Amino acid sequence: MSAEDLDNYETEAELALYREYRDVIKLFTYVIETERRFYLANRVDFNVRQAGQDAYFDVQLTDAWVWDVYRPNRFVKNVRIVTFKDVNVEEVQKEEIEVPRNL
């Protein structure tokens, strides 16, 4: 496999992932973004925990979809995220979703 073939494979995989995202976003209520991943979920349980003088986030997602190009099944029942990094949770405004179809 040449470098060009590998680039084409990765480009096609990323495009397929974007198309899947475009098709499933309307099924979910929340968008969750961490340093490592991007999720869609219908339920989010967000807690700030203490570890000595430091605080960390303990986030539990139910009925989720994971943005991961190499994951064969992106739909998961439960996800637990434990991190000291930022976590962004937004509620999807379903009537505002206008994902371009031309890709």
N, CA, C and O atoms as a printed pandas DataFrame, in Angstrom:
     atom_number atom_name residue_name chain_id  residue_number  x_coord  y_coord  z_coord
0              1         N          MET        A               1    0.843   -1.174    0.000
1              2        CA          MET        A               1    0.000    0.000    0.000
2              3         C          MET        A               1    0.890    1.240    0.000
3              4         O          MET        A               1    1.794    1.364    0.827
4              5         N          SER        A               2    0.633    2.141   -0.918
5              6        CA          SER        A               2    1.437    3.353   -1.018
6              7         C          SER        A               2    0.941    4.408   -0.035
7              8         O          SER        A               2   -0.132    4.273    0.553
8              9         N          ALA        A               3    1.727    5.444    0.130
9             10        CA          ALA        A               3    1.344    6.551    1.010
10            11         C          ALA        A               3    0.073    7.229    0.493
11            12         O          ALA        A               3   -0.782    7.654    1.269
12            13         N          GLU        A               4   -0.029    7.317   -0.832
13            14        CA          GLU        A               4   -1.231    7.927   -1.420
14            15         C          GLU        A               4   -2.469    7.070   -1.143
15            16         O          GLU        A               4   -3.538    7.601   -0.840
16            17         N          ASP        A               5   -2.325    5.748   -1.248
17            18        CA          ASP        A               5   -3.443    4.841   -0.944
18            19         C          ASP        A               5   -3.882    4.991    0.513
19            20         O          ASP        A               5   -5.075    5.006    0.814
20            21         N          LEU        A               6   -2.914    5.100    1.399
21            22        CA          LEU        A               6   -3.217    5.264    2.822
22            23         C          LEU        A               6   -3.932    6.596    3.070
23            24         O          LEU        A               6   -4.901    6.651    3.827
24            25         N          ASP        A               7   -3.457    7.655    2.439
25            26        CA          ASP        A               7   -4.118    8.961    2.563
26            27         C          ASP        A               7   -5.550    8.902    2.040
27            28         O          ASP        A               7   -6.463    9.447    2.661
28            29         N          ASN        A               8   -5.749    8.244    0.901
29            30        CA          ASN        A               8   -7.095    8.112    0.338
30            31         C          ASN        A               8   -8.008    7.311    1.265
31            32         O          ASN        A               8   -9.176    7.661    1.440
32            33         N          TYR        A               9   -7.483    6.242    1.857
33            34        CA          TYR        A               9   -8.256    5.432    2.796
34            35         C          TYR        A               9   -8.678    6.260    4.001
35            36         O          TYR        A               9   -9.839    6.221    4.409
36            37         N          GLU        A              10   -7.740    7.010    4.572
37            38        CA          GLU        A              10   -8.054    7.840    5.744
38            39         C          GLU        A              10   -9.052    8.942    5.397
39            40         O          GLU        A              10   -9.948    9.239    6.187
40            41         N          THR        A              11   -8.904    9.537    4.244
41            42        CA          THR        A              11   -9.836   10.583    3.809
42            43         C          THR        A              11  -11.240   10.014    3.652
43            44         O          THR        A              11  -12.210   10.628    4.096
44            45         N          GLU        A              12  -11.355    8.848    3.026
45            46        CA          GLU        A              12  -12.661    8.216    2.848
46            47         C          GLU        A              12  -13.283    7.808    4.192
47            48         O          GLU        A              12  -14.492    7.936    4.384
48            49         N          ALA        A              13  -12.458    7.321    5.109
49            50        CA          ALA        A              13  -12.951    6.936    6.435
50            51         C          ALA        A              13  -13.457    8.154    7.192
51            52         O          ALA        A              13  -14.502    8.082    7.839
52            53         N          GLU        A              14  -12.743    9.269    7.125
53            54        CA          GLU        A              14  -13.170   10.495    7.799
54            55         C          GLU        A              14  -14.449   11.052    7.177
55            56         O          GLU        A              14  -15.319   11.550    7.891
56            57         N          LEU        A              15  -14.564   10.973    5.880
57            58        CA          LEU        A              15  -15.770   11.433    5.202
58            59         C          LEU        A              15  -16.970   10.562    5.573
59            60         O          LEU        A              15  -18.069   11.075    5.784
60            61         N          ALA        A              16  -16.764    9.255    5.652
61            62        CA          ALA        A              16  -17.837    8.351    6.068
62            63         C          ALA        A              16  -18.268    8.647    7.508
63            64         O          ALA        A              16  -19.456    8.600    7.825
64            65         N          LEU        A              17  -17.304    8.949    8.370
65            66        CA          LEU        A              17  -17.616    9.293    9.758
66            67         C          LEU        A              17  -18.427   10.581    9.816
67            68         O          LEU        A              17  -19.405   10.656   10.560
68            69         N          TYR        A              18  -18.045   11.582    9.057
69            70        CA          TYR        A              18  -18.801   12.831    9.018
70            71         C          TYR        A              18  -20.233   12.588    8.534
71            72         O          TYR        A              18  -21.182   13.138    9.094
72            73         N          ARG        A              19  -20.384   11.778    7.513
73            74        CA          ARG        A              19  -21.728   11.479    6.997
74            75         C          ARG        A              19  -22.572   10.757    8.040
75            76         O          ARG        A              19  -23.766   11.024    8.175
76            77         N          GLU        A              20  -21.944    9.837    8.779
77            78        CA          GLU        A              20  -22.666    9.149    9.853
78            79         C          GLU        A              20  -23.092   10.155   10.925
79            80         O          GLU        A              20  -24.230   10.119   11.392
80            81         N          TYR        A              21  -22.191   11.041   11.311
81            82        CA          TYR        A              21  -22.510   12.090   12.288
82            83         C          TYR        A              21  -23.690   12.924   11.800
83            84         O          TYR        A              21  -24.624   13.192   12.556
84            85         N          ARG        A              22  -23.645   13.323   10.566
85            86        CA          ARG        A              22  -24.719   14.122    9.967
86            87         C          ARG        A              22  -26.066   13.399   10.059
87            88         O          ARG        A              22  -27.104   14.028   10.268
88            89         N          ASP        A              23  -26.037   12.085    9.901
89            90        CA          ASP        A              23  -27.269   11.303    9.939
90            91         C          ASP        A              23  -27.782   11.048   11.356
91            92         O          ASP        A              23  -28.989   10.907   11.552
92            93         N          VAL        A              24  -26.894   10.987   12.344
93            94        CA          VAL        A              24  -27.322   10.604   13.696
94            95         C          VAL        A              24  -27.491   11.761   14.667
95            96         O          VAL        A              24  -28.101   11.575   15.720
96            97         N          ILE        A              25  -26.985   12.930   14.367
97            98        CA          ILE        A              25  -27.020   14.016   15.357
98            99         C          ILE        A              25  -28.434   14.328   15.830
99           100         O          ILE        A              25  -28.621   14.678   16.995
100          101         N          LYS        A              26  -29.417   14.214   14.973
101          102        CA          LYS        A              26  -30.797   14.531   15.352
102          103         C          LYS        A              26  -31.380   13.519   16.338
103          104         O          LYS        A              26  -32.448   13.753   16.904
104          105         N          LEU        A              27  -30.692   12.408   16.547
105          106        CA          LEU        A              27  -31.161   11.394   17.492
106          107         C          LEU        A              27  -30.736   11.688   18.924
107          108         O          LEU        A              27  -31.190   11.014   19.849
108          109         N          PHE        A              28  -29.865   12.692   19.126
109          110        CA          PHE        A              28  -29.252   12.925   20.429
110          111         C          PHE        A              28  -29.588   14.303   20.986
111          112         O          PHE        A              28  -29.940   15.225   20.250
112          113         N          THR        A              29  -29.470   14.414   22.308
113          114        CA          THR        A              29  -29.819   15.633   23.027
114          115         C          THR        A              29  -28.600   16.477   23.377
115          116         O          THR        A              29  -28.698   17.702   23.438
116          117         N          TYR        A              30  -27.442   15.836   23.611
117          118        CA          TYR        A              30  -26.255   16.552   24.078
118          119         C          TYR        A              30  -25.047   16.273   23.186
119          120         O          TYR        A              30  -24.898   15.198   22.606
120          121         N          VAL        A              31  -24.196   17.291   23.106
121          122        CA          VAL        A              31  -22.879   17.176   22.482
122          123         C          VAL        A              31  -21.867   17.327   23.604
123          124         O          VAL        A              31  -21.928   18.287   24.372
124          125         N          ILE        A              32  -20.934   16.384   23.706
125          126        CA          ILE        A              32  -19.924   16.396   24.761
126          127         C          ILE        A              32  -18.555   16.367   24.097
127          128         O          ILE        A              32  -18.272   15.507   23.263
128          129         N          GLU        A              33  -17.714   17.316   24.478
129          130        CA          GLU        A              33  -16.381   17.398   23.894
130          131         C          GLU        A              33  -15.342   17.362   25.001
131          132         O          GLU        A              33  -15.412   18.124   25.965
132          133         N          THR        A              34  -14.382   16.467   24.845
133          134        CA          THR        A              34  -13.247   16.396   25.760
134          135         C          THR        A              34  -11.980   16.613   24.947
135          136         O          THR        A              34  -12.029   16.785   23.729
136          137         N          GLU        A              35  -10.848   16.602   25.637
137          138        CA          GLU        A              35   -9.573   16.748   24.944
138          139         C          GLU        A              35   -9.326   15.570   23.988
139          140         O          GLU        A              35   -8.683   15.732   22.951
140          141         N          ARG        A              36   -9.833   14.407   24.337
141          142        CA          ARG        A              36   -9.548   13.201   23.558
142          143         C          ARG        A              36  -10.637   12.796   22.574
143          144         O          ARG        A              36  -10.338   12.216   21.531
144          145         N          ARG        A              37  -11.919   13.098   22.896
145          146        CA          ARG        A              37  -12.999   12.592   22.056
146          147         C          ARG        A              37  -14.162   13.564   21.986
147          148         O          ARG        A              37  -14.248   14.547   22.721
148          149         N          PHE        A              38  -15.049   13.235   21.065
149          150        CA          PHE        A              38  -16.282   13.977   20.841
150          151         C          PHE        A              38  -17.417   12.967   20.913
151          152         O          PHE        A              38  -17.345   11.907   20.292
152          153         N          TYR        A              39  -18.460   13.288   21.662
153          154        CA          TYR        A              39  -19.571   12.360   21.866
154          155         C          TYR        A              39  -20.897   13.049   21.601
155          156         O          TYR        A              39  -21.014   14.271   21.694
156          157         N          LEU        A              40  -21.887   12.243   21.271
157          158        CA          LEU        A              40  -23.289   12.636   21.295
158          159         C          LEU        A              40  -23.941   11.729   22.320
159          160         O          LEU        A              40  -23.577   10.557   22.423
160          161         N          ALA        A              41  -24.902   12.244   23.084
161          162        CA          ALA        A              41  -25.554   11.412   24.099
162          163         C          ALA        A              41  -26.953   11.940   24.387
163          164         O          ALA        A              41  -27.269   13.098   24.116
164          165         N          ASN        A              42  -27.783   11.060   24.942
165          166        CA          ASN        A              42  -29.126   11.469   25.332
166          167         C          ASN        A              42  -29.248   11.744   26.820
167          168         O          ASN        A              42  -30.233   12.337   27.261
168          169         N          ARG        A              43  -28.271   11.327   27.593
169          170        CA          ARG        A              43  -28.267   11.627   29.027
170          171         C          ARG        A              43  -26.833   11.869   29.464
171          172         O          ARG        A              43  -25.922   11.132   29.085
172          173         N          VAL        A              44  -26.638   12.923   30.276
173          174        CA          VAL        A              44  -25.314   13.259   30.794
174          175         C          VAL        A              44  -25.427   13.469   32.296
175          176         O          VAL        A              44  -26.258   14.246   32.765
176          177         N          ASP        A              45  -24.589   12.775   33.038
177          178        CA          ASP        A              45  -24.485   12.961   34.489
178          179         C          ASP        A              45  -23.084   13.521   34.737
179          180         O          ASP        A              45  -22.092   12.806   34.597
180          181         N          PHE        A              46  -23.008   14.801   35.105
181          182        CA          PHE        A              46  -21.739   15.525   35.205
182          183         C          PHE        A              46  -21.448   15.830   36.672
183          184         O          PHE        A              46  -22.249   16.477   37.346
184          185         N          ASN        A              47  -20.294   15.359   37.169
185          186        CA          ASN        A              47  -19.917   15.585   38.562
186          187         C          ASN        A              47  -18.479   16.075   38.659
187          188         O          ASN        A              47  -17.598   15.620   37.929
188          189         N          VAL        A              48  -18.264   17.012   39.574
189          190        CA          VAL        A              48  -16.911   17.470   39.890
190          191         C          VAL        A              48  -16.503   16.762   41.171
191          192         O          VAL        A              48  -17.204   16.842   42.180
192          193         N          ARG        A              49  -15.378   16.076   41.135
193          194        CA          ARG        A              49  -14.877   15.315   42.281
194          195         C          ARG        A              49  -13.580   15.936   42.785
195          196         O          ARG        A              49  -12.904   16.661   42.056
196          197         N          GLN        A              50  -13.244   15.650   44.021
197          198        CA          GLN        A              50  -12.010   16.141   44.627
198          199         C          GLN        A              50  -11.001   15.004   44.759
199          200         O          GLN        A              50  -11.345   13.881   45.129
200          201         N          ALA        A              51   -9.760   15.322   44.452
201          202        CA          ALA        A              51   -8.642   14.399   44.638
202          203         C          ALA        A              51   -7.557   15.207   45.349
203          204         O          ALA        A              51   -6.685   15.794   44.708
204          205         N          GLY        A              52   -7.621   15.228   46.661
205          206        CA          GLY        A              52   -6.710   16.092   47.409
206          207         C          GLY        A              52   -7.108   17.533   47.166
207          208         O          GLY        A              52   -8.257   17.911   47.395
208          209         N          GLN        A              53   -6.168   18.334   46.705
209          210        CA          GLN        A              53   -6.461   19.736   46.396
210          211         C          GLN        A              53   -6.907   19.938   44.950
211          212         O          GLN        A              53   -7.298   21.042   44.569
212          213         N          ASP        A              54   -6.851   18.897   44.160
213          214        CA          ASP        A              54   -7.238   18.980   42.749
214          215         C          ASP        A              54   -8.681   18.532   42.557
215          216         O          ASP        A              54   -9.215   17.735   43.329
216          217         N          ALA        A              55   -9.288   19.061   41.517
217          218        CA          ALA        A              55  -10.633   18.644   41.133
218          219         C          ALA        A              55  -10.557   17.940   39.781
219          220         O          ALA        A              55   -9.734   18.288   38.936
220          221         N          TYR        A              56  -11.417   16.953   39.588
221          222        CA          TYR        A              56  -11.508   16.291   38.295
222          223         C          TYR        A              56  -12.975   16.102   37.942
223          224         O          TYR        A              56  -13.855   16.225   38.794
224          225         N          PHE        A              57  -13.219   15.805   36.693
225          226        CA          PHE        A              57  -14.581   15.625   36.193
226          227         C          PHE        A              57  -14.877   14.142   36.019
227          228         O          PHE        A              57  -14.075   13.389   35.467
228          229         N          ASP        A              58  -16.021   13.752   36.491
229          230        CA          ASP        A              58  -16.526   12.384   36.337
230          231         C          ASP        A              58  -17.843   12.512   35.579
231          232         O          ASP        A              58  -18.851   12.947   36.136
232          233         N          VAL        A              59  -17.825   12.132   34.319
233          234        CA          VAL        A              59  -18.981   12.325   33.445
234          235         C          VAL        A              59  -19.461   10.960   32.971
235          236         O          VAL        A              59  -18.678   10.152   32.471
236          237         N          GLN        A              60  -20.756   10.715   33.133
237          238        CA          GLN        A              60  -21.344    9.456   32.678
238          239         C          GLN        A              60  -22.359    9.769   31.588
239          240         O          GLN        A              60  -23.250   10.599   31.768
240          241         N          LEU        A              61  -22.210    9.094   30.462
241          242        CA          LEU        A              61  -23.105    9.274   29.320
242          243         C          LEU        A              61  -23.927    8.012   29.123
243          244         O          LEU        A              61  -23.432    6.898   29.294
244          245         N          THR        A              62  -25.169    8.199   28.766
245          246        CA          THR        A              62  -26.055    7.074   28.466
246          247         C          THR        A              62  -26.587    7.253   27.057
247          248         O          THR        A              62  -26.888    8.367   26.628
248          249         N          ASP        A              63  -26.698    6.148   26.347
249          250        CA          ASP        A              63  -27.192    6.153   24.972
250          251         C          ASP        A              63  -26.348    7.116   24.148
251          252         O          ASP        A              63  -26.806    8.200   23.787
252          253         N          ALA        A              64  -25.118    6.718   23.855
253          254        CA          ALA        A              64  -24.132    7.623   23.260
254          255         C          ALA        A              64  -23.635    7.151   21.900
255          256         O          ALA        A              64  -23.805    5.997   21.508
256          257         N          TRP        A              65  -23.020    8.088   21.205
257          258        CA          TRP        A              65  -22.346    7.857   19.938
258          259         C          TRP        A              65  -20.972    8.515   20.059
259          260         O          TRP        A              65  -20.862    9.646   20.531
260          261         N          VAL        A              66  -19.930    7.806   19.633
261          262        CA          VAL        A              66  -18.544    8.268   19.787
262          263         C          VAL        A              66  -17.957    8.615   18.424
263          264         O          VAL        A              66  -18.025    7.819   17.488
264          265         N          TRP        A              67  -17.376    9.823   18.320
265          266        CA          TRP        A              67  -16.685   10.229   17.089
266          267         C          TRP        A              67  -15.304    9.582   17.126
267          268         O          TRP        A              67  -14.395   10.090   17.782
268          269         N          ASP        A              68  -15.150    8.483   16.436
269          270        CA          ASP        A              68  -13.873    7.767   16.394
270          271         C          ASP        A              68  -13.818    7.015   15.074
271          272         O          ASP        A              68  -14.537    6.036   14.872
272          273         N          VAL        A              69  -12.966    7.480   14.187
273          274        CA          VAL        A              69  -12.914    6.938   12.831
274          275         C          VAL        A              69  -12.521    5.456   12.804
275          276         O          VAL        A              69  -12.892    4.746   11.868
276          277         N          TYR        A              70  -11.787    4.980   13.797
277          278        CA          TYR        A              70  -11.309    3.592   13.776
278          279         C          TYR        A              70  -12.169    2.648   14.600
279          280         O          TYR        A              70  -11.859    1.460   14.684
280          281         N          ARG        A              71  -13.209    3.127   15.193
281          282        CA          ARG        A              71  -14.085    2.309   16.023
282          283         C          ARG        A              71  -15.146    1.657   15.132
283          284         O          ARG        A              71  -15.864    2.365   14.425
284          285         N          PRO        A              72  -15.260    0.336   15.150
285          286        CA          PRO        A              72  -16.223   -0.323   14.259
286          287         C          PRO        A              72  -17.686   -0.072   14.661
287          288         O          PRO        A              72  -18.555   -0.003   13.792
288          289         N          ASN        A              73  -17.966    0.065   15.959
289          290        CA          ASN        A              73  -19.322    0.339   16.418
290          291         C          ASN        A              73  -19.279    1.588   17.292
291          292         O          ASN        A              73  -18.770    1.559   18.412
292          293         N          ARG        A              74  -19.812    2.671   16.771
293          294        CA          ARG        A              74  -19.735    3.940   17.488
294          295         C          ARG        A              74  -20.892    4.161   18.461
295          296         O          ARG        A              74  -20.834    5.071   19.288
296          297         N          PHE        A              75  -21.935    3.348   18.375
297          298        CA          PHE        A              75  -23.046    3.447   19.316
298          299         C          PHE        A              75  -22.717    2.641   20.567
299          300         O          PHE        A              75  -22.395    1.456   20.479
300          301         N          VAL        A              76  -22.797    3.286   21.738
301          302        CA          VAL        A              76  -22.508    2.609   23.003
302          303         C          VAL        A              76  -23.602    2.933   24.018
303          304         O          VAL        A              76  -24.179    4.020   24.004
304          305         N          LYS        A              77  -23.872    1.983   24.887
305          306        CA          LYS        A              77  -24.933    2.153   25.881
306          307         C          LYS        A              77  -24.501    3.101   26.998
307          308         O          LYS        A              77  -25.262    3.987   27.388
308          309         N          ASN        A              78  -23.293    2.921   27.510
309          310        CA          ASN        A              78  -22.791    3.738   28.610
310          311         C          ASN        A              78  -21.332    4.111   28.373
311          312         O          ASN        A              78  -20.539    3.308   27.882
312          313         N          VAL        A              79  -20.995    5.350   28.735
313          314        CA          VAL        A              79  -19.618    5.822   28.651
314          315         C          VAL        A              79  -19.305    6.538   29.958
315          316         O          VAL        A              79  -20.125    7.302   30.466
316          317         N          ARG        A              80  -18.125    6.292   30.496
317          318        CA          ARG        A              80  -17.670    7.033   31.666
318          319         C          ARG        A              80  -16.382    7.747   31.295
319          320         O          ARG        A              80  -15.439    7.138   30.788
320          321         N          ILE        A              81  -16.359    9.049   31.555
321          322        CA          ILE        A              81  -15.195    9.886   31.272
322          323         C          ILE        A              81  -14.691   10.412   32.611
323          324         O          ILE        A              81  -15.447   11.024   33.366
324          325         N          VAL        A              82  -13.424   10.175   32.903
325          326        CA          VAL        A              82  -12.796   10.706   34.112
326          327         C          VAL        A              82  -11.569   11.472   33.645
327          328         O          VAL        A              82  -10.658   10.900   33.046
328          329         N          THR        A              83  -11.552   12.791   33.928
329          330        CA          THR        A              83  -10.470   13.611   33.405
330          331         C          THR        A              83  -10.227   14.848   34.273
331          332         O          THR        A              83  -11.136   15.361   34.925
332          333         N          PHE        A              84   -8.995   15.302   34.261
333          334        CA          PHE        A              84   -8.630   16.569   34.886
334          335         C          PHE        A              84   -8.738   17.717   33.868
335          336         O          PHE        A              84   -8.647   18.888   34.236
336          337         N          LYS        A              85   -8.929   17.375   32.612
337          338        CA          LYS        A              85   -8.996   18.363   31.524
338          339         C          LYS        A              85  -10.415   18.901   31.367
339          340         O          LYS        A              85  -11.353   18.407   31.993
340          341         N          ASP        A              86  -10.556   19.917   30.525
341          342        CA          ASP        A              86  -11.859   20.525   30.286
342          343         C          ASP        A              86  -12.829   19.549   29.629
343          344         O          ASP        A              86  -12.443   18.710   28.815
344          345         N          VAL        A              87  -14.093   19.683   30.006
345          346        CA          VAL        A              87  -15.190   18.942   29.388
346          347         C          VAL        A              87  -16.264   19.962   29.034
347          348         O          VAL        A              87  -16.691   20.745   29.882
348          349         N          ASN        A              88  -16.693   19.950   27.792
349          350        CA          ASN        A              88  -17.724   20.867   27.329
350          351         C          ASN        A              88  -18.991   20.057   27.036
351          352         O          ASN        A              88  -18.957   19.097   26.266
352          353         N          VAL        A              89  -20.106   20.451   27.654
353          354        CA          VAL        A              89  -21.395   19.791   27.428
354          355         C          VAL        A              89  -22.365   20.845   26.925
355          356         O          VAL        A              89  -22.552   21.886   27.556
356          357         N          GLU        A              90  -22.976   20.570   25.793
357          358        CA          GLU        A              90  -23.953   21.489   25.215
358          359         C          GLU        A              90  -25.216   20.726   24.863
359          360         O          GLU        A              90  -25.163   19.581   24.414
360          361         N          GLU        A              91  -26.341   21.372   25.071
361          362        CA          GLU        A              91  -27.612   20.778   24.660
362          363         C          GLU        A              91  -27.841   21.132   23.200
363          364         O          GLU        A              91  -27.695   22.288   22.803
364          365         N          VAL        A              92  -28.196   20.145   22.413
365          366        CA          VAL        A              92  -28.434   20.338   20.988
366          367         C          VAL        A              92  -29.782   21.027   20.808
367          368         O          VAL        A              92  -30.789   20.593   21.368
368          369         N          GLN        A              93  -29.794   22.082   20.040
369          370        CA          GLN        A              93  -31.040   22.746   19.667
370          371         C          GLN        A              93  -31.480   22.135   18.345
371          372         O          GLN        A              93  -31.048   22.577   17.280
372          373         N          LYS        A              94  -32.320   21.140   18.407
373          374        CA          LYS        A              94  -32.640   20.330   17.235
374          375         C          LYS        A              94  -33.202   21.115   16.064
375          376         O          LYS        A              94  -32.936   20.768   14.913
376          377         N          GLU        A              95  -33.972   22.163   16.322
377          378        CA          GLU        A              95  -34.512   22.931   15.206
378          379         C          GLU        A              95  -33.444   23.757   14.504
379          380         O          GLU        A              95  -33.667   24.226   13.388
380          381         N          GLU        A              96  -32.279   23.946   15.142
381          382        CA          GLU        A              96  -31.209   24.741   14.546
382          383         C          GLU        A              96  -30.214   23.905   13.750
383          384         O          GLU        A              96  -29.340   24.461   13.085
384          385         N          ILE        A              97  -30.331   22.599   13.803
385          386        CA          ILE        A              97  -29.343   21.747   13.147
386          387         C          ILE        A              97  -29.519   21.805   11.637
387          388         O          ILE        A              97  -30.545   21.399   11.092
388          389         N          GLU        A              98  -28.515   22.307   10.998
389          390        CA          GLU        A              98  -28.472   22.366    9.539
390          391         C          GLU        A              98  -27.104   21.850    9.109
391          392         O          GLU        A              98  -26.183   22.640    8.900
392          393         N          VAL        A              99  -26.966   20.570    8.980
393          394        CA          VAL        A              99  -25.695   19.975    8.580
394          395         C          VAL        A              99  -25.664   19.897    7.064
395          396         O          VAL        A              99  -26.585   19.348    6.459
396          397         N          PRO        A             100  -24.617   20.437    6.433
397          398        CA          PRO        A             100  -24.548   20.422    4.962
398          399         C          PRO        A             100  -24.648   19.015    4.384
399          400         O          PRO        A             100  -23.996   18.096    4.880
400          401         N          ARG        A             101  -25.436   18.840    3.371
401          402        CA          ARG        A             101  -25.636   17.539    2.725
402          403         C          ARG        A             101  -24.745   17.349    1.506
403          404         O          ARG        A             101  -24.716   16.259    0.935
404          405         N          ASN        A             102  -24.032   18.362    1.103
405          406        CA          ASN        A             102  -23.286   18.288   -0.162
406          407         C          ASN        A             102  -21.972   17.504   -0.062
407          408         O          ASN        A             102  -21.246   17.414   -1.052
408          409         N          LEU        A             103  -21.650   16.940    1.095
409          410        CA          LEU        A             103  -20.423   16.151    1.190
410          411         C          LEU        A             103  -20.696   14.693    1.012
411          412         O          LEU        A             103  -19.772   13.881    1.062
